[in-house]
Every structure is written in structure tokens, then in C-alpha cells.
Amino acid sequence: MLFKSLEFKNVVGQKVKVMDIPVLAENSTYNFMIQVRLQTFVASIYKEKSLKKCYSFKEHLKKVMKWPDYEQLFKVGELKNNA
């Protein structure tokens, strides 16, 4: 799975980075849900005045999504022969 990151300045002018944003196909069943959750996550960070400069969207999804949906979204097949 491919991941992208997003950098912006918040209300105070502090540079903030959001990492681990999954890149999904247009026809993916989770595409709309991820877009909406990303918009709300970025909006909440934008208004926040904290010292934290780097956020993981994947960790945020782990907290807010149902576990079966999270596993389905980030499923990783087992590697053969420890490769």
C-alpha cells in the first residue's frame, strides 16, 4: 500500500505534518470514509495549538475505526520464507 503525507501551517503559523495517509483507488469501498476522516482530522489539527508537529493518520484511524474495517484496509499478506 502506498502512503502520502501532508504539510501545512496551523492557525498559529506552526508547520504541521500528517504522515501515513493511505492512497486508495477511486473504486475502493473505503475511499469516501478515509477522505471524510482525513478532512475532520486535519480540521481538528488546524485549530489546535499544541507543541506536536508530526501526526500519524494511520494511528488516528486505529483509534477511531472499527477494528475489522481497520484490518481490512491495512491488511498485509504474510511473507513467504521471511522475505
LINRANOR-V545761 format. One record per residue. RES is the residue in one letter. PHI is phi in degrees with one decimal (none if undefined). Layout:
BEGIN
res=RES phi=PHI
res=RES phi=PHI
END
This chain:
BEGIN
res=M phi=none
res=L phi=-91.2
res=F phi=-125.6
res=K phi=-126.3
res=S phi=-129.1
res=L phi=-136.5
res=E phi=-122.9
res=F phi=-156.6
res=K phi=-105.5
res=N phi=-83.7
res=V phi=-56.4
res=V phi=-78.4
res=G phi=99.4
res=Q phi=-82.4
res=K phi=-75.0
res=V phi=-125.6
res=K phi=-124.0
res=V phi=-111.4
res=M phi=-110.1
res=D phi=60.9
res=I phi=-91.1
res=P phi=-69.8
res=V phi=-99.2
res=L phi=-114.6
res=A phi=-70.4
res=E phi=-59.6
res=N phi=-92.4
res=S phi=-69.3
res=T phi=-71.2
res=Y phi=-96.7
res=N phi=-58.2
res=F phi=-64.9
res=M phi=-62.3
res=I phi=-68.4
res=Q phi=-61.9
res=V phi=-66.3
res=R phi=-65.0
res=L phi=-66.6
res=Q phi=-61.9
res=T phi=-69.3
res=F phi=-65.2
res=V phi=-66.2
res=A phi=-63.4
res=S phi=-69.5
res=I phi=-69.5
res=Y phi=-59.6
res=K phi=-84.4
res=E phi=-78.2
res=K phi=-112.6
res=S phi=-121.8
res=L phi=-86.9
res=K phi=-73.1
res=K phi=-109.4
res=C phi=-135.2
res=Y phi=-124.2
res=S phi=-108.6
res=F phi=-69.3
res=K phi=-63.7
res=E phi=-66.9
res=H phi=-64.0
res=L phi=-63.7
res=K phi=-60.9
res=K phi=-80.2
res=V phi=-102.5
res=M phi=-91.3
res=K phi=-69.9
res=W phi=-60.2
res=P phi=-60.9
res=D phi=-67.5
res=Y phi=-62.3
res=E phi=-62.8
res=Q phi=-64.3
res=L phi=-68.9
res=F phi=-106.4
res=K phi=-62.3
res=V phi=-125.5
res=G phi=-66.8
res=E phi=-67.8
res=L phi=-83.8
res=K phi=-85.1
res=N phi=54.6
res=N phi=57.0
res=A phi=-86.8
END
